């Protein structure tokens, strides 16, 4: 089965808008089981914090219960990996974002899916190919 780390901004887009490519990727994961989502506890905590910010929570009607349900879903259905702090290397130029590529290695992810231009320019990180959400959806459609 395909293993992929999905950048938090892609996950957030899927949660706040039930349309578009990020939502189709989200559905391919949790409803259709087309790939295994690799995620770390640090990513889940960061996601919960971002979803709970007043700017996002108010604008998109995300409740504390919604955040809890999302984090529970990720912990239950996702492939949870441990990322020791010392294994997080500077990749993106933003220490907060470096957790995403750092989660790919212990999760043996085939793909890292992101809209981050800096990561996309790398094309690969360790064994993972770095793709846009649109490119990854194409992989899921073909595969």
N, CA, C and O atoms as a GROMACS GRO file, in nm:
protein
  572
    1UNK      N    1   0.085  -0.118   0.000
    1UNK     CA    2   0.000   0.000   0.000
    1UNK      C    3   0.090   0.124   0.000
    1UNK      O    4   0.197   0.125   0.061
    2UNK      N    5   0.045   0.226  -0.068
    2UNK     CA    6   0.115   0.354  -0.072
    2UNK      C    7   0.115   0.415   0.067
    2UNK      O    8   0.013   0.413   0.137
    3UNK      N    9   0.229   0.470   0.107
    3UNK     CA   10   0.242   0.539   0.236
    3UNK      C   11   0.276   0.684   0.207
    3UNK      O   12   0.367   0.712   0.128
    4UNK      N   13   0.204   0.778   0.270
    4UNK     CA   14   0.227   0.919   0.241
    4UNK      C   15   0.212   1.005   0.366
    4UNK      O   16   0.126   0.981   0.451
    5UNK      N   17   0.300   1.106   0.375
    5UNK     CA   18   0.287   1.212   0.474
    5UNK      C   19   0.217   1.327   0.402
    5UNK      O   20   0.261   1.368   0.294
    6UNK      N   21   0.112   1.377   0.460
    6UNK     CA   22   0.038   1.488   0.401
    6UNK      C   23   0.064   1.613   0.485
    6UNK      O   24   0.042   1.613   0.606
    7UNK      N   25   0.111   1.717   0.420
    7UNK     CA   26   0.142   1.842   0.490
    7UNK      C   27   0.017   1.894   0.562
    7UNK      O   28  -0.095   1.875   0.514
    8UNK      N   29   0.038   1.957   0.675
    8UNK     CA   30  -0.074   2.004   0.757
    8UNK      C   31  -0.164   2.102   0.684
    8UNK      O   32  -0.286   2.102   0.706
    9UNK      N   33  -0.108   2.186   0.599
    9UNK     CA   34  -0.193   2.282   0.527
    9UNK      C   35  -0.288   2.211   0.430
    9UNK      O   36  -0.398   2.258   0.406
   10UNK      N   37  -0.245   2.098   0.376
   10UNK     CA   38  -0.333   2.020   0.288
   10UNK      C   39  -0.445   1.958   0.371
   10UNK      O   40  -0.560   1.957   0.330
   11UNK      N   41  -0.410   1.906   0.488
   11UNK     CA   42  -0.512   1.847   0.576
   11UNK      C   43  -0.611   1.953   0.621
   11UNK      O   44  -0.732   1.930   0.620
   12UNK      N   45  -0.560   2.070   0.659
   12UNK     CA   46  -0.650   2.178   0.702
   12UNK      C   47  -0.743   2.217   0.588
   12UNK      O   48  -0.863   2.237   0.610
   13UNK      N   49  -0.691   2.228   0.467
   13UNK     CA   50  -0.776   2.262   0.352
   13UNK      C   51  -0.887   2.158   0.333
   13UNK      O   52  -1.001   2.193   0.303
   14UNK      N   53  -0.852   2.032   0.352
   14UNK     CA   54  -0.952   1.925   0.338
   14UNK      C   55  -1.061   1.936   0.443
   14UNK      O   56  -1.178   1.910   0.416
   15UNK      N   57  -1.022   1.974   0.564
   15UNK     CA   58  -1.118   1.981   0.675
   15UNK      C   59  -1.210   2.101   0.661
   15UNK      O   60  -1.329   2.091   0.692
   16UNK      N   61  -1.158   2.213   0.616
   16UNK     CA   62  -1.240   2.335   0.612
   16UNK      C   63  -1.322   2.348   0.484
   16UNK      O   64  -1.415   2.427   0.478
   17UNK      N   65  -1.287   2.269   0.381
   17UNK     CA   66  -1.361   2.278   0.256
   17UNK      C   67  -1.386   2.139   0.198
   17UNK      O   68  -1.292   2.073   0.153
   18UNK      N   69  -1.510   2.093   0.198
   18UNK     CA   70  -1.539   1.959   0.146
   18UNK      C   71  -1.544   1.955  -0.007
   18UNK      O   72  -1.623   1.882  -0.066
   19UNK      N   73  -1.460   2.034  -0.068
   19UNK     CA   74  -1.449   2.037  -0.214
   19UNK      C   75  -1.301   2.041  -0.249
   19UNK      O   76  -1.218   2.073  -0.164
   20UNK      N   77  -1.269   2.009  -0.370
   20UNK     CA   78  -1.132   2.025  -0.415
   20UNK      C   79  -1.042   1.906  -0.391
   20UNK      O   80  -1.083   1.804  -0.336
   21UNK      N   81  -0.919   1.922  -0.434
   21UNK     CA   82  -0.822   1.814  -0.431
   21UNK      C   83  -0.784   1.772  -0.289
   21UNK      O   84  -0.782   1.652  -0.262
   22UNK      N   85  -0.755   1.865  -0.197
   22UNK     CA   86  -0.724   1.819  -0.060
   22UNK      C   87  -0.834   1.732   0.000
   22UNK      O   88  -0.804   1.632   0.066
   23UNK      N   89  -0.959   1.768  -0.022
   23UNK     CA   90  -1.069   1.688   0.031
   23UNK      C   91  -1.075   1.550  -0.037
   23UNK      O   92  -1.105   1.450   0.028
   24UNK      N   93  -1.046   1.545  -0.165
   24UNK     CA   94  -1.045   1.416  -0.236
   24UNK      C   95  -0.934   1.327  -0.182
   24UNK      O   96  -0.951   1.205  -0.173
   25UNK      N   97  -0.820   1.385  -0.147
   25UNK     CA   98  -0.711   1.308  -0.087
   25UNK      C   99  -0.753   1.257   0.051
   25UNK      O  100  -0.731   1.141   0.084
   26UNK      N  101  -0.814   1.344   0.131
   26UNK     CA  102  -0.863   1.308   0.265
   26UNK      C  103  -0.960   1.190   0.255
   26UNK      O  104  -0.951   1.094   0.332
   27UNK      N  105  -1.053   1.198   0.160
   27UNK     CA  106  -1.150   1.091   0.140
   27UNK      C  107  -1.083   0.963   0.091
   27UNK      O  108  -1.119   0.853   0.134
   28UNK      N  109  -0.985   0.976   0.002
   28UNK     CA  110  -0.912   0.859  -0.047
   28UNK      C  111  -0.842   0.787   0.068
   28UNK      O  112  -0.823   0.666   0.064
   29UNK      N  113  -0.804   0.864   0.170
   29UNK     CA  114  -0.740   0.803   0.287
   29UNK      C  115  -0.842   0.739   0.381
   29UNK      O  116  -0.841   0.617   0.400
   30UNK      N  117  -0.928   0.820   0.438
   30UNK     CA  118  -1.010   0.768   0.549
   30UNK      C  119  -1.136   0.696   0.506
   30UNK      O  120  -1.187   0.614   0.583
   31UNK      N  121  -1.188   0.720   0.389
   31UNK     CA  122  -1.309   0.650   0.345
   31UNK      C  123  -1.277   0.534   0.252
   31UNK      O  124  -1.331   0.424   0.265
   32UNK      N  125  -1.189   0.562   0.156
   32UNK     CA  126  -1.161   0.462   0.052
   32UNK      C  127  -1.039   0.375   0.081
   32UNK      O  128  -1.017   0.274   0.013
   33UNK      N  129  -0.959   0.413   0.182
   33UNK     CA  130  -0.839   0.339   0.221
   33UNK      C  131  -0.748   0.313   0.102
   33UNK      O  132  -0.698   0.202   0.083
   34UNK      N  133  -0.726   0.418   0.020
   34UNK     CA  134  -0.640   0.407  -0.099
   34UNK      C  135  -0.492   0.420  -0.067
   34UNK      O  136  -0.407   0.383  -0.147
   35UNK      N  137  -0.462   0.475   0.053
   35UNK     CA  138  -0.322   0.487   0.096
   35UNK      C  139  -0.318   0.493   0.248
   35UNK      O  140  -0.419   0.514   0.315
   36UNK      N  141  -0.199   0.473   0.300
   36UNK     CA  142  -0.176   0.480   0.443
   36UNK      C  143  -0.119   0.617   0.476
   36UNK      O  144  -0.017   0.657   0.420
   37UNK      N  145  -0.185   0.688   0.565
   37UNK     CA  146  -0.141   0.821   0.606
   37UNK      C  147  -0.040   0.808   0.720
   37UNK      O  148  -0.072   0.756   0.827
   38UNK      N  149   0.082   0.856   0.695
   38UNK     CA  150   0.187   0.856   0.796
   38UNK      C  151   0.183   0.991   0.866
   38UNK      O  152   0.185   1.095   0.801
   39UNK      N  153   0.178   0.988   0.998
   39UNK     CA  154   0.169   1.112   1.074
   39UNK      C  155   0.233   1.093   1.212
   39UNK      O  156   0.231   0.983   1.267
   40UNK      N  157   0.290   1.200   1.264
   40UNK     CA  158   0.351   1.193   1.397
   40UNK      C  159   0.261   1.264   1.498
   40UNK      O  160   0.175   1.344   1.462
   41UNK      N  161   0.284   1.232   1.624
   41UNK     CA  162   0.207   1.298   1.730
   41UNK      C  163   0.231   1.448   1.727
   41UNK      O  164   0.139   1.527   1.751
   42UNK      N  165   0.354   1.489   1.699
   42UNK     CA  166   0.384   1.632   1.689
   42UNK      C  167   0.302   1.700   1.581
   42UNK      O  168   0.256   1.813   1.600
   43UNK      N  169   0.285   1.634   1.468
   43UNK     CA  170   0.203   1.689   1.360
   43UNK      C  171   0.057   1.700   1.404
   43UNK      O  172  -0.009   1.800   1.375
   44UNK      N  173   0.009   1.599   1.473
   44UNK     CA  174  -0.130   1.600   1.520
   44UNK      C  175  -0.153   1.716   1.618
   44UNK      O  176  -0.253   1.786   1.610
   45UNK      N  177  -0.058   1.735   1.709
   45UNK     CA  178  -0.072   1.844   1.806
   45UNK      C  179  -0.066   1.980   1.737
   45UNK      O  180  -0.141   2.071   1.772
   46UNK      N  181   0.022   1.993   1.639
   46UNK     CA  182   0.031   2.119   1.565
   46UNK      C  183  -0.098   2.144   1.486
   46UNK      O  184  -0.148   2.257   1.482
   47UNK      N  185  -0.153   2.040   1.426
   47UNK     CA  186  -0.279   2.052   1.352
   47UNK      C  187  -0.391   2.096   1.446
   47UNK      O  188  -0.468   2.186   1.412
   48UNK      N  189  -0.400   2.034   1.562
   48UNK     CA  190  -0.504   2.070   1.659
   48UNK      C  191  -0.492   2.218   1.698
   48UNK      O  192  -0.592   2.288   1.708
   49UNK      N  193  -0.369   2.263   1.718
   49UNK     CA  194  -0.348   2.403   1.754
   49UNK      C  195  -0.391   2.498   1.644
   49UNK      O  196  -0.451   2.602   1.671
   50UNK      N  197  -0.360   2.462   1.520
   50UNK     CA  198  -0.398   2.548   1.407
   50UNK      C  199  -0.549   2.550   1.387
   50UNK      O  200  -0.606   2.656   1.360
   51UNK      N  201  -0.614   2.435   1.399
   51UNK     CA  202  -0.759   2.430   1.382
   51UNK      C  203  -0.832   2.507   1.491
   51UNK      O  204  -0.941   2.560   1.469
   52UNK      N  205  -0.771   2.513   1.610
   52UNK     CA  206  -0.835   2.581   1.724
   52UNK      C  207  -0.808   2.731   1.727
   52UNK      O  208  -0.865   2.801   1.810
   53UNK      N  209  -0.722   2.782   1.639
   53UNK     CA  210  -0.697   2.926   1.641
   53UNK      C  211  -0.829   2.998   1.611
   53UNK      O  212  -0.907   2.952   1.528
   54UNK      N  213  -0.853   3.110   1.677
   54UNK     CA  214  -0.979   3.182   1.656
   54UNK      C  215  -1.004   3.214   1.507
   54UNK      O  216  -1.117   3.206   1.461
   55UNK      N  217  -0.900   3.250   1.435
   55UNK     CA  218  -0.916   3.287   1.294
   55UNK      C  219  -0.976   3.171   1.213
   55UNK      O  220  -1.066   3.193   1.132
   56UNK      N  221  -0.929   3.050   1.235
   56UNK     CA  222  -0.979   2.935   1.161
   56UNK      C  223  -1.108   2.883   1.223
   56UNK      O  224  -1.206   2.858   1.152
   57UNK      N  225  -1.109   2.866   1.355
   57UNK     CA  226  -1.226   2.808   1.422
   57UNK      C  227  -1.352   2.889   1.398
   57UNK      O  228  -1.457   2.833   1.365
   58UNK      N  229  -1.344   3.020   1.414
   58UNK     CA  230  -1.462   3.106   1.394
   58UNK      C  231  -1.503   3.110   1.248
   58UNK      O  232  -1.621   3.093   1.215
   59UNK      N  233  -1.407   3.132   1.162
   59UNK     CA  234  -1.438   3.149   1.020
   59UNK      C  235  -1.502   3.026   0.958
   59UNK      O  236  -1.590   3.036   0.873
   60UNK      N  237  -1.456   2.908   1.002
   60UNK     CA  238  -1.504   2.784   0.940
   60UNK      C  239  -1.593   2.701   1.032
   60UNK      O  240  -1.630   2.589   0.998
   61UNK      N  241  -1.627   2.756   1.147
   61UNK     CA  242  -1.719   2.687   1.238
   61UNK      C  243  -1.664   2.558   1.294
   61UNK      O  244  -1.736   2.459   1.308
   62UNK      N  245  -1.535   2.557   1.326
   62UNK     CA  246  -1.473   2.437   1.381
   62UNK      C  247  -1.480   2.443   1.533
   62UNK      O  248  -1.428   2.535   1.596
   63UNK      N  249  -1.544   2.343   1.590
   63UNK     CA  250  -1.562   2.338   1.734
   63UNK      C  251  -1.451   2.256   1.800
   63UNK      O  252  -1.373   2.189   1.732
   64UNK      N  253  -1.446   2.262   1.932
   64UNK     CA  254  -1.352   2.180   2.008
   64UNK      C  255  -1.380   2.032   1.979
   64UNK      O  256  -1.286   1.952   1.971
   65UNK      N  257  -1.506   1.997   1.964
   65UNK     CA  258  -1.544   1.859   1.935
   65UNK      C  259  -1.493   1.817   1.796
   65UNK      O  260  -1.449   1.703   1.778
   66UNK      N  261  -1.498   1.908   1.699
   66UNK     CA  262  -1.447   1.879   1.565
   66UNK      C  263  -1.297   1.852   1.569
   66UNK      O  264  -1.248   1.759   1.505
   67UNK      N  265  -1.224   1.934   1.646
   67UNK     CA  266  -1.079   1.916   1.658
   67UNK      C  267  -1.051   1.781   1.723
   67UNK      O  268  -0.963   1.707   1.679
   68UNK      N  269  -1.124   1.749   1.828
   68UNK     CA  270  -1.106   1.620   1.897
   68UNK      C  271  -1.136   1.504   1.804
   68UNK      O  272  -1.062   1.406   1.800
   69UNK      N  273  -1.245   1.513   1.729
   69UNK     CA  274  -1.281   1.405   1.636
   69UNK      C  275  -1.173   1.386   1.529
   69UNK      O  276  -1.140   1.273   1.493
   70UNK      N  277  -1.118   1.497   1.479
   70UNK     CA  278  -1.015   1.489   1.376
   70UNK      C  279  -0.888   1.426   1.431
   70UNK      O  280  -0.830   1.339   1.368
   71UNK      N  281  -0.845   1.470   1.550
   71UNK     CA  282  -0.722   1.414   1.607
   71UNK      C  283  -0.740   1.267   1.644
   71UNK      O  284  -0.647   1.187   1.630
   72UNK      N  285  -0.858   1.230   1.689
   72UNK     CA  286  -0.886   1.089   1.720
   72UNK      C  287  -0.882   1.006   1.592
   72UNK      O  288  -0.826   0.896   1.592
   73UNK      N  289  -0.941   1.056   1.485
   73UNK     CA  290  -0.939   0.986   1.357
   73UNK      C  291  -0.795   0.964   1.310
   73UNK      O  292  -0.759   0.855   1.267
   74UNK      N  293  -0.713   1.069   1.319
   74UNK     CA  294  -0.573   1.058   1.276
   74UNK      C  295  -0.496   0.957   1.361
   74UNK      O  296  -0.417   0.880   1.308
   75UNK      N  297  -0.520   0.959   1.491
   75UNK     CA  298  -0.450   0.864   1.579
   75UNK      C  299  -0.499   0.721   1.560
   75UNK      O  300  -0.422   0.626   1.577
   76UNK      N  301  -0.624   0.704   1.524
   76UNK     CA  302  -0.682   0.572   1.510
   76UNK      C  303  -0.652   0.509   1.374
   76UNK      O  304  -0.612   0.393   1.366
   77UNK      N  305  -0.672   0.586   1.267
   77UNK     CA  306  -0.656   0.531   1.133
   77UNK      C  307  -0.521   0.560   1.069
   77UNK      O  308  -0.480   0.492   0.974
   78UNK      N  309  -0.451   0.662   1.121
   78UNK     CA  310  -0.321   0.696   1.064
   78UNK      C  311  -0.212   0.601   1.112
   78UNK      O  312  -0.229   0.531   1.212
   79UNK      N  313  -0.102   0.599   1.040
   79UNK     CA  314   0.015   0.525   1.082
   79UNK      C  315   0.100   0.621   1.164
   79UNK      O  316   0.170   0.706   1.109
   80UNK      N  317   0.092   0.608   1.296
   80UNK     CA  318   0.156   0.700   1.387
   80UNK      C  319   0.304   0.663   1.402
   80UNK      O  320   0.338   0.549   1.434
   81UNK      N  321   0.390   0.762   1.380
   81UNK     CA  322   0.535   0.741   1.393
   81UNK      C  323   0.591   0.830   1.501
   81UNK      O  324   0.536   0.936   1.533
   82UNK      N  325   0.702   0.786   1.557
   82UNK     CA  326   0.773   0.863   1.659
   82UNK      C  327   0.886   0.938   1.589
   82UNK      O  328   0.966   0.878   1.516
   83UNK      N  329   0.893   1.068   1.613
   83UNK     CA  330   0.999   1.150   1.555
   83UNK      C  331   1.076   1.215   1.670
   83UNK      O  332   1.032   1.315   1.727
   84UNK      N  333   1.192   1.158   1.704
   84UNK     CA  334   1.273   1.218   1.810
   84UNK      C  335   1.318   1.358   1.770
   84UNK      O  336   1.349   1.383   1.653
   85UNK      N  337   1.320   1.449   1.865
   85UNK     CA  338   1.357   1.589   1.837
   85UNK      C  339   1.492   1.600   1.767
   85UNK      O  340   1.509   1.685   1.679
   86UNK      N  341   1.587   1.515   1.804
   86UNK     CA  342   1.719   1.522   1.743
   86UNK      C  343   1.721   1.476   1.597
   86UNK      O  344   1.819   1.500   1.526
   87UNK      N  345   1.616   1.411   1.551
   87UNK     CA  346   1.612   1.366   1.411
   87UNK      C  347   1.549   1.470   1.318
   87UNK      O  348   1.544   1.450   1.197
   88UNK      N  349   1.500   1.580   1.375
   88UNK     CA  350   1.439   1.685   1.294
   88UNK      C  351   1.549   1.777   1.243
   88UNK      O  352   1.610   1.852   1.320
   89UNK      N  353   1.574   1.770   1.113
   89UNK     CA  354   1.680   1.851   1.052
   89UNK      C  355   1.618   1.967   0.975
   89UNK      O  356   1.506   1.957   0.927
   90UNK      N  357   1.692   2.078   0.964
   90UNK     CA  358   1.640   2.192   0.888
   90UNK      C  359   1.625   2.155   0.739
   90UNK      O  360   1.722   2.118   0.673
   91UNK      N  361   1.504   2.166   0.690
   91UNK     CA  362   1.475   2.137   0.550
   91UNK      C  363   1.400   2.253   0.488
   91UNK      O  364   1.430   2.295   0.376
   92UNK      N  365   1.301   2.305   0.562
   92UNK     CA  366   1.211   2.405   0.505
   92UNK      C  367   1.253   2.548   0.535
   92UNK      O  368   1.204   2.641   0.470
   93UNK      N  369   1.341   2.567   0.629
   93UNK     CA  370   1.373   2.703   0.672
   93UNK      C  371   1.282   2.750   0.785
   93UNK      O  372   1.302   2.858   0.840
   94UNK      N  373   1.182   2.670   0.818
   94UNK     CA  374   1.090   2.700   0.928
   94UNK      C  375   1.089   2.578   1.020
   94UNK      O  376   1.034   2.474   0.985
   95UNK      N  377   1.150   2.590   1.139
   95UNK     CA  378   1.159   2.475   1.230
   95UNK      C  379   1.024   2.409   1.259
   95UNK      O  380   1.017   2.287   1.277
   96UNK      N  381   0.918   2.488   1.262
   96UNK     CA  382   0.785   2.432   1.287
   96UNK      C  383   0.742   2.339   1.173
   96UNK      O  384   0.675   2.239   1.197
   97UNK      N  385   0.779   2.373   1.051
   97UNK     CA  386   0.741   2.293   0.934
   97UNK      C  387   0.832   2.173   0.911
   97UNK      O  388   0.796   2.082   0.836
   98UNK      N  389   0.950   2.171   0.972
   98UNK     CA  390   1.046   2.062   0.950
   98UNK      C  391   0.998   1.929   1.006
   98UNK      O  392   1.053   1.825   0.970
   99UNK      N  393   0.898   1.930   1.093
   99UNK     CA  394   0.843   1.807   1.147
   99UNK      C  395   0.776   1.724   1.038
   99UNK      O  396   0.774   1.601   1.045
  100UNK      N  397   0.721   1.790   0.937
  100UNK     CA  398   0.651   1.718   0.830
  100UNK      C  399   0.748   1.628   0.754
  100UNK      O  400   0.723   1.507   0.747
  101UNK      N  401   0.857   1.679   0.695
  101UNK     CA  402   0.949   1.587   0.627
  101UNK      C  403   1.018   1.490   0.723
  101UNK      O  404   1.053   1.379   0.684
  102UNK      N  405   1.039   1.532   0.848
  102UNK     CA  406   1.102   1.443   0.946
  102UNK      C  407   1.015   1.321   0.975
  102UNK      O  408   1.067   1.216   1.015
  103UNK      N  409   0.885   1.333   0.956
  103UNK     CA  410   0.792   1.221   0.981
  103UNK      C  411   0.796   1.118   0.869
  103UNK      O  412   0.753   1.004   0.887
  104UNK      N  413   0.846   1.157   0.754
  104UNK     CA  414   0.847   1.066   0.638
  104UNK      C  415   0.944   0.949   0.657
  104UNK      O  416   0.911   0.836   0.620
  105UNK      N  417   1.061   0.974   0.713
  105UNK     CA  418   1.163   0.870   0.723
  105UNK      C  419   1.122   0.754   0.814
  105UNK      O  420   1.123   0.640   0.769
  106UNK      N  421   1.084   0.778   0.940
  106UNK     CA  422   1.046   0.664   1.024
  106UNK      C  423   0.917   0.597   0.975
  106UNK      O  424   0.892   0.480   1.006
  107UNK      N  425   0.836   0.669   0.900
  107UNK     CA  426   0.713   0.612   0.848
  107UNK      C  427   0.731   0.543   0.714
  107UNK      O  428   0.636   0.491   0.656
  108UNK      N  429   0.856   0.543   0.664
  108UNK     CA  430   0.888   0.483   0.534
  108UNK      C  431   0.789   0.530   0.427
  108UNK      O  432   0.738   0.450   0.348
  109UNK      N  433   0.764   0.661   0.427
  109UNK     CA  434   0.666   0.718   0.333
  109UNK      C  435   0.721   0.719   0.191
  109UNK      O  436   0.836   0.754   0.166
  110UNK      N  437   0.636   0.679   0.099
  110UNK     CA  438   0.670   0.684  -0.043
  110UNK      C  439   0.659   0.826  -0.095
  110UNK      O  440   0.733   0.867  -0.184
  111UNK      N  441   0.564   0.903  -0.037
  111UNK     CA  442   0.535   1.038  -0.085
  111UNK      C  443   0.522   1.135   0.032
  111UNK      O  444   0.479   1.098   0.141
  112UNK      N  445   0.559   1.257   0.004
  112UNK     CA  446   0.533   1.370   0.093
  112UNK      C  447   0.451   1.466   0.008
  112UNK      O  448   0.498   1.513  -0.095
  113UNK      N  449   0.330   1.496   0.052
  113UNK     CA  450   0.236   1.575  -0.027
  113UNK      C  451   0.225   1.714   0.035
  113UNK      O  452   0.189   1.728   0.152
  114UNK      N  453   0.256   1.816  -0.046
  114UNK     CA  454   0.261   1.952   0.008
  114UNK      C  455   0.235   2.054  -0.102
  114UNK      O  456   0.246   2.025  -0.221
  115UNK      N  457   0.201   2.173  -0.059
  115UNK     CA  458   0.193   2.286  -0.149
  115UNK      C  459   0.308   2.382  -0.126
  115UNK      O  460   0.319   2.484  -0.194
  116UNK      N  461   0.395   2.349  -0.031
  116UNK     CA  462   0.509   2.434   0.005
  116UNK      C  463   0.612   2.434  -0.108
  116UNK      O  464   0.670   2.330  -0.140
  117UNK      N  465   0.634   2.550  -0.166
  117UNK     CA  466   0.725   2.560  -0.282
  117UNK      C  467   0.867   2.516  -0.248
  117UNK      O  468   0.933   2.450  -0.330
  118UNK      N  469   0.914   2.552  -0.129
  118UNK     CA  470   1.050   2.513  -0.090
  118UNK      C  471   1.067   2.362  -0.088
  118UNK      O  472   1.168   2.310  -0.135
  119UNK      N  473   0.969   2.292  -0.033
  119UNK     CA  474   0.975   2.146  -0.032
  119UNK      C  475   0.959   2.089  -0.172
  119UNK      O  476   1.030   1.995  -0.210
  120UNK      N  477   0.868   2.145  -0.249
  120UNK     CA  478   0.846   2.095  -0.384
  120UNK      C  479   0.970   2.106  -0.471
  120UNK      O  480   0.994   2.021  -0.557
  121UNK      N  481   1.048   2.211  -0.450
  121UNK     CA  482   1.171   2.228  -0.528
  121UNK      C  483   1.272   2.117  -0.501
  121UNK      O  484   1.356   2.087  -0.586
  122UNK      N  485   1.266   2.056  -0.382
  122UNK     CA  486   1.357   1.947  -0.350
  122UNK      C  487   1.329   1.821  -0.432
  122UNK      O  488   1.421   1.745  -0.463
  123UNK      N  489   1.202   1.800  -0.466
  123UNK     CA  490   1.155   1.684  -0.544
  123UNK      C  491   1.163   1.552  -0.467
  123UNK      O  492   1.081   1.463  -0.489
  124UNK      N  493   1.262   1.538  -0.376
  124UNK     CA  494   1.276   1.417  -0.294
  124UNK      C  495   1.325   1.458  -0.156
  124UNK      O  496   1.393   1.559  -0.139
  125UNK      N  497   1.288   1.378  -0.057
  125UNK     CA  498   1.344   1.391   0.078
  125UNK      C  499   1.366   1.248   0.126
  125UNK      O  500   1.270   1.173   0.147
  126UNK      N  501   1.492   1.212   0.144
  126UNK     CA  502   1.528   1.074   0.175
  126UNK      C  503   1.465   0.983   0.070
  126UNK      O  504   1.494   0.997  -0.049
  127UNK      N  505   1.381   0.891   0.111
  127UNK     CA  506   1.323   0.798   0.013
  127UNK      C  507   1.188   0.845  -0.043
  127UNK      O  508   1.129   0.779  -0.128
  128UNK      N  509   1.140   0.959   0.005
  128UNK     CA  510   1.007   1.006  -0.034
  128UNK      C  511   1.011   1.103  -0.151
  128UNK      O  512   1.092   1.196  -0.154
  129UNK      N  513   0.923   1.080  -0.248
  129UNK     CA  514   0.902   1.178  -0.356
  129UNK      C  515   0.812   1.287  -0.301
  129UNK      O  516   0.716   1.260  -0.229
  130UNK      N  517   0.842   1.410  -0.335
  130UNK     CA  518   0.763   1.524  -0.289
  130UNK      C  519   0.674   1.569  -0.404
  130UNK      O  520   0.722   1.606  -0.511
  131UNK      N  521   0.543   1.565  -0.381
  131UNK     CA  522   0.444   1.595  -0.484
  131UNK      C  523   0.345   1.700  -0.437
  131UNK      O  524   0.323   1.718  -0.318
  132UNK      N  525   0.286   1.769  -0.535
  132UNK     CA  526   0.173   1.857  -0.505
  132UNK      C  527   0.051   1.769  -0.478
  132UNK      O  528   0.050   1.652  -0.514
  133UNK      N  529  -0.051   1.824  -0.414
  133UNK     CA  530  -0.174   1.746  -0.397
  133UNK      C  531  -0.230   1.695  -0.530
  133UNK      O  532  -0.277   1.582  -0.538
  134UNK      N  533  -0.226   1.776  -0.633
  134UNK     CA  534  -0.277   1.735  -0.764
  134UNK      C  535  -0.197   1.617  -0.819
  134UNK      O  536  -0.255   1.521  -0.871
  135UNK      N  537  -0.064   1.623  -0.808
  135UNK     CA  538   0.019   1.512  -0.856
  135UNK      C  539  -0.009   1.384  -0.777
  135UNK      O  540  -0.015   1.275  -0.834
  136UNK      N  541  -0.025   1.399  -0.646
  136UNK     CA  542  -0.052   1.281  -0.563
  136UNK      C  543  -0.189   1.219  -0.596
  136UNK      O  544  -0.203   1.097  -0.598
  137UNK      N  545  -0.287   1.304  -0.619
  137UNK     CA  546  -0.418   1.253  -0.659
  137UNK      C  547  -0.406   1.172  -0.788
  137UNK      O  548  -0.473   1.071  -0.805
  138UNK      N  549  -0.321   1.218  -0.879
  138UNK     CA  550  -0.295   1.144  -1.002
  138UNK      C  551  -0.235   1.007  -0.974
  138UNK      O  552  -0.271   0.909  -1.039
  139UNK      N  553  -0.143   1.000  -0.878
  139UNK     CA  554  -0.083   0.872  -0.839
  139UNK      C  555  -0.192   0.780  -0.785
  139UNK      O  556  -0.195   0.662  -0.820
  140UNK      N  557  -0.279   0.832  -0.702
  140UNK     CA  558  -0.387   0.750  -0.645
  140UNK      C  559  -0.485   0.703  -0.751
  140UNK      O  560  -0.540   0.593  -0.742
  141UNK      N  561  -0.508   0.787  -0.851
  141UNK     CA  562  -0.602   0.753  -0.956
  141UNK      C  563  -0.546   0.644  -1.047
  141UNK      O  564  -0.617   0.552  -1.087
  142UNK      N  565  -0.417   0.655  -1.078
  142UNK     CA  566  -0.351   0.556  -1.164
  142UNK      C  567  -0.328   0.427  -1.089
  142UNK      O  568  -0.349   0.317  -1.141
  143UNK      N  569  -0.283   0.442  -0.962
  143UNK     CA  570  -0.246   0.323  -0.881
  143UNK      C  571  -0.364   0.252  -0.837
  143UNK      O  572  -0.353   0.151  -0.769
   0.00000   0.00000   0.00000
